[in-house]
Amino acid sequence: MSDSCPDVLIVGGGVGGLALALSLHQAGVSCRVFEAVPEILPLGVGINLLPHAMRELSELGLLDTLAARAIETRELAFYSRHGQFIYKEPRGRFAGYDWPQLSIHRADLHEVLLAAVKQRLGEDAVRLGHRCLKVDQDTDGVTIHFDNAPPAPGKLVVGCDGIHSALRRQLIHNEGPPKYSGVNMWRGVVHWPAYLGGDTMAVTGWMTVGKTVIYPVRPGTPQTGGLPLINWVAEIDRPEAVRQDWTGRGRLADMMPAFADLKFDWLDISAMIESTEEILEYPMVDRDPLPRWTFGRLTLLGDAAHPMYPRGSNGAGQAIIDARFLTGQIKKHGATEEALLAYETVRNPATAKVVLTNRTDPPDAILREVWQRSGGRRFERIEDVISAAELETISERYKKVAGFDRETLKTRASFV
């Protein structure tokens, strides 16, 4: 790494920024990561890494390390508000992919990525306490200005600093806050007995009356009495959004009227939620797709470029794919404006489709269709409400939009 002027300066040390640093290093491109926070703390809850993301992380040599800290998802299953079975499908390697689907705590994923960056690029590759104020550029390069640190020069800048990106604010003027979907989310993790075989991602209900997404993210240990760590998300329609803060604390009193008495023969969801020590609350938000996110030697990546509703387990995966594809273009064109434009030309329309599909027709549209067709009532047979072929079509259509249908993923060339 060039200490004085790395090829690529990365603003933001989250999943996307660290994946980009590892990819650039693999391609022989010098880089440095600048993170605003002064200390890395374990944040967030569960996250799913679908086969398209796991292909990229496998090519970075991280599969075994991640798998040891995660749960390999065997199936995705949908149930009605009344606990009635609707649809299930195998996932990852159980569905014939060459790569698994892993469910993992976000803090564990971030820790693995950060450790790999430090081990491969050096301890100084990630600079903490560097809050980006603005970026200047000319025909020769870029300079990042920070609030409490000297400026940093380089050839390119990539904004990986999330939905409230400082670099995006500089490039896109008067955009306003993220757009609220009308759905509020509560999230948490709790040690709880395994359900449905211990490796199932279960989705229940619908937003009108309350939807839940539940999946294990860490294996049980002797310290936890053998109980795995279960991640849950509870969602419901709500006219007014809460403050957009990923660390915002939620209250049981605000959510339990909608999620009380959710006790099925395979899981007592209400009791699990009530046993959670720390509940996070956040509105489901995104931003309209941008016509462009590259301006000269500056570009955006991940949530800074295309924040999307967390429906379909796809946000982190798209950021990882951004990082790998961008690296491939820099490897091909050098640390140049041409590389950034080549990246945007492919990834901008691809991610715009995912953003818009997550608004209207994500995988949980399966629940919407069943709820609407059944009137929210119990049914004798799911086949009397909707056919298995229709349910499969909804699922497969989303995989193609998001870029992880099995044949496309297996046959496409590597990005880097």
C-alpha positions as CSV (number, residue, x, y, z in Angstrom):
1,M,0.0,0.0,0.0
2,S,1.2,3.5,-0.9
3,D,1.3,5.4,2.4
4,S,1.2,8.8,0.8
5,C,-1.4,8.3,-2.0
6,P,-3.4,5.0,-2.2
7,D,-5.3,4.4,-5.4
8,V,-8.7,4.1,-3.7
9,L,-9.9,5.9,-0.6
10,I,-12.9,4.2,1.0
11,V,-15.3,6.3,3.1
12,G,-17.0,4.0,5.6
13,G,-15.9,0.8,7.3
14,G,-19.1,-1.2,7.2
15,V,-19.7,-4.4,5.3
16,G,-19.5,-2.8,1.9
17,G,-16.4,-0.8,2.6
18,L,-14.5,-3.7,4.1
19,A,-15.5,-6.0,1.3
20,L,-14.2,-3.4,-1.2
21,A,-10.9,-3.2,0.7
22,L,-10.4,-6.9,0.6
23,S,-11.3,-7.1,-3.1
24,L,-9.0,-4.3,-4.1
25,H,-6.2,-5.9,-2.1
26,Q,-6.8,-9.2,-3.9
27,A,-6.6,-7.4,-7.2
28,G,-3.4,-5.6,-6.3
29,V,-4.9,-2.2,-5.9
30,S,-3.8,0.0,-3.0
31,C,-6.6,1.4,-0.7
32,R,-7.4,2.7,2.7
33,V,-10.6,2.8,4.7
34,F,-11.7,5.8,6.7
35,E,-14.4,5.3,9.3
36,A,-16.1,8.0,11.3
37,V,-16.6,6.2,14.6
38,P,-13.6,6.3,17.1
39,E,-14.2,2.7,18.2
40,I,-15.7,-0.4,16.4
41,L,-18.5,-1.8,18.5
42,P,-20.7,-4.8,17.9
43,L,-23.9,-3.4,16.3
44,G,-27.1,-4.7,14.7
45,V,-28.7,-8.1,14.8
46,G,-29.1,-10.8,12.2
47,I,-28.3,-10.7,8.5
48,N,-28.6,-13.2,5.7
49,L,-25.9,-13.9,3.1
50,L,-27.5,-15.4,0.0
51,P,-25.5,-17.5,-2.5
52,H,-24.7,-14.5,-4.7
53,A,-23.0,-12.8,-1.7
54,M,-21.4,-16.0,-0.5
55,R,-19.9,-16.7,-3.9
56,E,-18.0,-13.4,-3.6
57,L,-17.0,-14.0,0.0
58,S,-15.9,-17.5,-0.9
59,E,-13.6,-16.0,-3.6
60,L,-12.1,-13.8,-0.9
61,G,-11.3,-17.0,1.1
62,L,-13.8,-16.3,3.9
63,L,-16.3,-19.2,3.5
64,D,-14.9,-21.4,6.3
65,T,-14.4,-18.6,8.8
66,L,-17.9,-17.3,8.3
67,A,-19.5,-20.7,8.3
68,A,-18.0,-21.5,11.7
69,R,-19.8,-18.5,13.2
70,A,-23.1,-18.8,11.3
71,I,-26.0,-21.1,10.7
72,E,-26.3,-22.6,7.2
73,T,-29.9,-22.0,6.2
74,R,-31.6,-25.2,4.9
75,E,-35.0,-23.8,4.0
76,L,-37.2,-20.8,3.8
77,A,-40.8,-21.4,5.0
78,F,-43.9,-19.2,5.0
79,Y,-46.8,-19.4,7.5
80,S,-50.1,-17.5,7.9
81,R,-51.0,-15.3,10.8
82,H,-52.7,-18.4,12.2
83,G,-49.6,-20.6,11.9
84,Q,-50.8,-22.5,8.9
85,F,-48.2,-23.7,6.4
86,I,-48.2,-21.8,3.1
87,Y,-45.0,-22.6,1.2
88,K,-41.4,-23.6,1.7
89,E,-38.3,-24.1,-0.5
90,P,-34.7,-25.3,0.0
91,R,-32.0,-22.6,0.2
92,G,-28.4,-22.4,-0.7
93,R,-26.6,-25.7,-1.2
94,F,-29.7,-27.5,-0.2
95,A,-31.3,-26.0,-3.3
96,G,-28.4,-27.1,-5.6
97,Y,-26.3,-24.0,-5.4
98,D,-22.5,-24.2,-5.2
99,W,-22.5,-21.8,-2.3
100,P,-24.5,-21.8,1.0
101,Q,-26.9,-19.3,2.4
102,L,-25.6,-18.3,5.8
103,S,-27.5,-16.6,8.6
104,I,-25.2,-14.7,10.8
105,H,-25.1,-11.9,13.4
106,R,-24.0,-8.7,11.7
107,A,-21.4,-8.1,14.4
108,D,-19.8,-11.5,13.6
109,L,-19.8,-10.8,9.9
110,H,-18.2,-7.4,10.4
111,E,-15.6,-8.8,12.8
112,V,-14.6,-11.4,10.3
113,L,-14.2,-8.8,7.5
114,L,-12.4,-6.4,9.7
115,A,-9.9,-9.0,11.0
116,A,-9.2,-10.1,7.4
117,V,-8.6,-6.5,6.3
118,K,-6.1,-5.9,9.2
119,Q,-4.4,-9.3,8.6
120,R,-4.1,-8.8,4.8
121,L,-3.7,-5.1,4.4
122,G,-2.1,-4.2,7.8
123,E,-3.4,-2.8,11.1
124,D,-3.3,0.8,9.7
125,A,-5.5,0.0,6.7
126,V,-8.6,1.1,8.6
127,R,-8.4,4.6,10.1
128,L,-11.0,5.2,12.9
129,G,-12.2,8.6,14.0
130,H,-12.1,10.0,10.5
131,R,-15.4,11.7,9.7
132,C,-15.6,12.9,6.1
133,L,-16.6,16.5,5.7
134,K,-16.1,16.9,2.0
135,V,-14.1,15.6,-1.0
136,D,-12.2,17.8,-3.5
137,Q,-11.1,16.5,-6.9
138,D,-9.2,17.6,-10.0
139,T,-7.8,16.0,-13.1
140,D,-5.0,14.3,-11.1
141,G,-6.8,12.9,-8.0
142,V,-9.0,13.4,-4.9
143,T,-8.5,14.7,-1.4
144,I,-10.8,13.8,1.5
145,H,-11.1,16.4,4.3
146,F,-12.0,15.3,7.8
147,D,-13.2,17.0,10.9
148,N,-10.3,16.1,13.2
149,A,-7.6,14.6,11.0
150,P,-5.3,15.8,8.2
151,P,-6.6,15.6,4.6
152,A,-6.0,12.3,2.7
153,P,-5.1,12.3,-1.0
154,G,-5.8,9.5,-3.5
155,K,-6.9,8.7,-7.0
156,L,-10.5,7.7,-6.4
157,V,-13.0,8.0,-3.6
158,V,-15.8,5.5,-2.9
159,G,-18.6,6.4,-0.5
160,C,-19.5,3.3,1.5
161,D,-20.9,5.3,4.4
162,G,-24.5,4.1,4.5
163,I,-28.0,5.6,4.0
164,H,-27.0,8.9,5.6
165,S,-23.8,9.1,3.5
166,A,-21.8,12.3,3.8
167,L,-20.4,11.8,0.3
168,R,-23.9,11.4,-1.2
169,R,-25.0,14.7,0.4
170,Q,-22.1,16.4,-1.3
171,L,-23.0,14.8,-4.7
172,I,-26.8,14.9,-4.5
173,H,-28.2,18.2,-3.3
174,N,-31.5,18.8,-1.6
175,E,-32.5,15.2,-1.6
176,G,-34.2,15.2,1.8
177,P,-34.5,12.3,4.2
178,P,-35.0,8.6,3.2
179,K,-38.5,7.7,2.2
180,Y,-40.7,5.9,4.8
181,S,-42.6,2.8,3.6
182,G,-45.4,3.0,6.1
183,V,-44.0,-0.1,7.9
184,N,-42.2,0.0,11.2
185,M,-39.7,-2.7,12.3
186,W,-38.7,-4.0,15.7
187,R,-35.7,-6.4,15.9
188,G,-33.9,-8.5,18.4
189,V,-31.8,-11.6,19.2
190,V,-32.4,-14.0,22.0
191,H,-31.1,-17.5,23.0
192,W,-34.1,-19.8,22.5
193,P,-34.7,-23.4,21.7
194,A,-34.2,-24.5,18.1
195,Y,-37.4,-24.8,16.0
196,L,-38.2,-26.6,12.7
197,G,-34.9,-28.5,12.6
198,G,-32.7,-25.6,13.7
199,D,-31.8,-24.2,10.3
200,T,-35.1,-22.7,8.9
201,M,-35.8,-19.1,8.1
202,A,-39.5,-18.7,9.0
203,V,-41.8,-15.8,7.8
204,T,-45.3,-15.4,9.2
205,G,-48.3,-13.2,9.0
206,W,-48.6,-10.0,7.0
207,M,-48.0,-6.3,7.7
208,T,-51.7,-5.5,8.1
209,V,-51.8,-7.5,11.3
210,G,-48.1,-8.1,11.9
211,K,-45.4,-9.9,10.1
212,T,-42.4,-11.8,11.6
213,V,-39.1,-13.0,10.1
214,I,-37.3,-15.5,12.3
215,Y,-34.0,-17.3,11.9
216,P,-31.1,-18.6,13.9
217,V,-27.8,-16.7,13.6
218,R,-25.3,-18.5,16.0
219,P,-25.0,-22.1,17.0
220,G,-25.6,-22.9,20.7
221,T,-22.7,-23.3,23.0
222,P,-22.1,-24.7,26.5
223,Q,-22.3,-21.1,27.8
224,T,-25.8,-20.7,26.3
225,G,-27.0,-24.1,27.6
226,G,-26.9,-25.3,24.0
227,L,-29.5,-22.7,22.9
228,P,-28.8,-21.1,19.5
229,L,-29.1,-17.3,19.1
230,I,-32.4,-16.6,17.3
231,N,-32.9,-13.4,15.3
232,W,-36.4,-12.0,14.9
233,V,-37.9,-9.1,13.1
234,A,-41.5,-7.9,13.7
235,E,-43.1,-5.5,11.2
236,I,-46.4,-3.7,11.1
237,D,-48.1,-0.9,9.2
238,R,-47.7,2.3,11.1
239,P,-48.7,5.8,9.7
240,E,-45.8,7.8,11.3
241,A,-42.2,6.7,11.2
242,V,-39.9,6.7,14.2
243,R,-36.5,8.3,14.3
244,Q,-34.1,6.8,11.7
245,D,-31.5,5.5,14.1
246,W,-30.2,1.9,13.7
247,T,-29.4,1.9,17.5
248,G,-32.8,3.3,18.5
249,R,-34.4,1.3,21.3
250,G,-37.9,-0.2,21.0
251,R,-40.5,-0.9,23.6
252,L,-42.6,-4.0,24.0
253,A,-45.6,-1.9,24.8
254,D,-45.5,-0.3,21.4
255,M,-45.5,-3.6,19.5
256,M,-47.0,-6.4,21.6
257,P,-50.7,-5.6,20.9
258,A,-50.0,-6.7,17.3
259,F,-47.8,-9.7,18.2
260,A,-49.5,-11.1,21.3
261,D,-50.7,-14.7,21.2
262,L,-48.5,-15.8,18.4
263,K,-48.0,-19.3,19.7
264,F,-47.7,-22.1,17.1
265,D,-47.0,-25.7,17.6
266,W,-43.4,-25.2,16.3
267,L,-42.6,-21.9,18.1
268,D,-44.0,-19.6,20.8
269,I,-43.2,-16.3,19.0
270,S,-44.7,-14.0,21.5
271,A,-42.8,-15.6,24.4
272,M,-39.6,-15.4,22.4
273,I,-40.1,-11.7,21.7
274,E,-41.0,-10.9,25.4
275,S,-37.8,-12.7,26.5
276,T,-35.5,-10.4,24.5
277,E,-33.4,-8.1,26.6
278,E,-32.7,-5.4,24.0
279,I,-35.2,-4.5,21.2
280,L,-34.2,-2.2,18.4
281,E,-36.7,-0.1,16.5
282,Y,-36.3,1.4,13.0
283,P,-38.6,2.5,10.2
284,M,-38.5,0.6,6.9
285,V,-37.0,3.2,4.5
286,D,-35.2,3.5,1.2
287,R,-34.4,6.2,-1.4
288,D,-35.5,6.6,-5.0
289,P,-33.0,5.2,-7.4
290,L,-30.5,7.8,-8.7
291,P,-30.0,8.4,-12.4
292,R,-26.2,8.5,-11.6
293,W,-24.0,8.1,-8.6
294,T,-20.6,8.6,-10.2
295,F,-19.2,12.1,-10.5
296,G,-15.7,12.3,-11.9
297,R,-13.4,10.4,-9.5
298,L,-16.1,10.0,-6.8
299,T,-18.7,7.2,-6.7
300,L,-21.1,5.5,-4.2
301,L,-21.5,1.9,-3.1
302,G,-24.1,-0.1,-1.1
303,D,-26.6,1.8,1.0
304,A,-24.9,5.1,0.1
305,A,-25.8,4.4,-3.5
306,H,-29.1,2.4,-3.4
307,P,-30.6,1.9,0.1
308,M,-33.5,-0.6,-0.1
309,Y,-36.2,-2.1,2.1
310,P,-34.8,-5.1,4.0
311,R,-37.1,-7.5,2.2
312,G,-35.5,-10.4,0.4
313,S,-32.4,-10.5,2.5
314,N,-30.5,-8.6,-0.1
315,G,-29.1,-5.3,1.2
316,A,-25.7,-6.5,2.4
317,G,-25.5,-8.9,-0.6
318,Q,-25.9,-6.1,-3.1
319,A,-23.2,-4.0,-1.4
320,I,-20.8,-7.0,-1.5
321,I,-21.5,-7.5,-5.2
322,D,-21.0,-3.7,-5.8
323,A,-17.6,-4.1,-4.2
324,R,-16.5,-7.0,-6.2
325,F,-17.8,-5.6,-9.6
326,L,-16.2,-2.2,-8.9
327,T,-12.9,-3.9,-8.1
328,G,-13.1,-5.8,-11.4
329,Q,-13.5,-2.6,-13.3
330,I,-10.6,-0.9,-11.5
331,K,-8.5,-4.0,-12.2
332,K,-9.4,-3.6,-15.9
333,H,-9.3,0.2,-16.4
334,G,-7.0,1.2,-13.6
335,A,-7.9,3.7,-10.8
336,T,-9.6,6.0,-13.3
337,E,-12.9,7.7,-14.0
338,E,-13.5,5.1,-16.7
339,A,-13.6,2.4,-14.1
340,L,-16.2,4.2,-12.0
341,L,-18.4,4.8,-15.1
342,A,-18.1,1.2,-16.2
343,Y,-19.2,0.1,-12.6
344,E,-22.1,2.5,-12.6
345,T,-23.3,1.5,-16.0
346,V,-23.9,-2.1,-14.8
347,R,-24.6,-1.8,-11.1
348,N,-26.9,1.3,-11.2
349,P,-29.7,-0.2,-13.2
350,A,-29.3,-3.6,-11.6
351,T,-29.7,-2.3,-8.1
352,A,-32.5,0.1,-9.1
353,K,-34.5,-3.0,-10.1
354,V,-34.0,-4.5,-6.7
355,V,-35.0,-1.3,-4.9
356,L,-38.2,-1.0,-6.9
357,T,-39.0,-4.7,-6.6
358,N,-38.5,-4.6,-2.9
359,R,-41.2,-2.0,-2.7
360,T,-43.8,-3.9,-4.8
361,D,-43.0,-7.6,-5.3
362,P,-40.4,-9.0,-2.8
363,P,-40.5,-12.6,-1.7
364,D,-42.9,-11.9,1.1
365,A,-45.4,-10.9,-1.5
366,I,-46.3,-14.6,-1.0
367,L,-47.8,-13.6,2.4
368,R,-49.6,-10.6,0.9
369,E,-51.2,-12.7,-1.8
370,V,-52.4,-15.3,0.7
371,W,-53.7,-12.7,3.1
372,Q,-55.6,-10.8,0.4
373,R,-57.1,-13.9,-1.2
374,S,-58.1,-15.6,2.1
375,G,-59.3,-12.4,3.6
376,G,-57.0,-13.0,6.5
377,R,-59.1,-16.0,7.5
378,R,-58.1,-19.6,8.2
379,F,-58.1,-21.9,5.3
380,E,-58.5,-25.6,5.0
381,R,-55.9,-26.2,2.2
382,I,-53.4,-23.6,0.9
383,E,-54.2,-25.0,-2.6
384,D,-57.7,-23.6,-2.3
385,V,-56.2,-20.1,-1.9
386,I,-53.2,-20.1,-4.2
387,S,-51.4,-22.7,-6.3
388,A,-48.0,-24.0,-5.6
389,A,-46.9,-22.9,-9.1
390,E,-47.9,-19.3,-8.3
391,L,-46.0,-19.3,-5.1
392,E,-42.9,-20.7,-6.8
393,T,-43.2,-18.1,-9.5
394,I,-43.1,-15.2,-7.0
395,S,-39.9,-16.6,-5.4
396,E,-38.1,-17.4,-8.7
397,R,-39.0,-14.0,-10.2
398,Y,-37.3,-12.2,-7.3
399,K,-34.2,-14.4,-7.5
400,K,-33.7,-13.3,-11.1
401,V,-34.2,-9.6,-10.3
402,A,-31.7,-9.8,-7.4
403,G,-29.2,-11.8,-9.4
404,F,-29.1,-15.1,-7.5
405,D,-31.2,-17.5,-9.6
406,R,-29.2,-20.7,-9.6
407,E,-28.2,-21.1,-13.3
408,T,-27.2,-17.5,-13.8
409,L,-25.1,-17.4,-10.7
410,K,-23.4,-20.7,-11.5
411,T,-22.5,-19.8,-15.1
412,R,-21.5,-16.1,-15.0
413,A,-17.9,-15.1,-15.0
414,S,-16.1,-14.0,-11.8
415,F,-16.2,-10.2,-11.2
416,V,-12.5,-10.0,-10.1
